[in-house]
Amino acid sequence: IATLVGSAPSMFVTVALGNGIEKIIDQHAELSVLTVLFSPEIYLPIIAFFIILFIAFVIRKIYFKQ
């Protein structure tokens, strides 16, 4: 169960990125780095992933003080 919970955020980001790139390709838009990065299907999951990382870091600092 711990492996599933730990792997879920990275799986979510990977699937969201693939889905976002697929939508850009389906729209026949020009596929460039800026188009991909500024697409909401791409940057929202990345931002969510970094928020989850930050929360995990804060929780680790609070509960595992040495």
C-alpha positions, 0 to 999 in steps of 0.5 A, a space after each residue: 500500500 505504501 508503494 502505491 501511495 508513494 508512486 501515485 503522484 508520479 504516475 498521475 503526472 506522467 499520465 497527465 503529461 501524456 494526455 496533454 501532449 496527445 490533446 495538442 497533437 489532436 488539435 493539429 497545433 504546432 508542437 514546440 516546447 513553449 506550446 507544450 509548457 504553456 498548455 493547461 493540460 501540462 502545467 497544472 499537473 506539474 504545479 500540483 506535483 510540486 505542491 505535493 512535493 512541498 507538502 511532503 517536505 514540510 510534513 517530513 520536517 515537522 514529524 521527523 525532527 532529529 
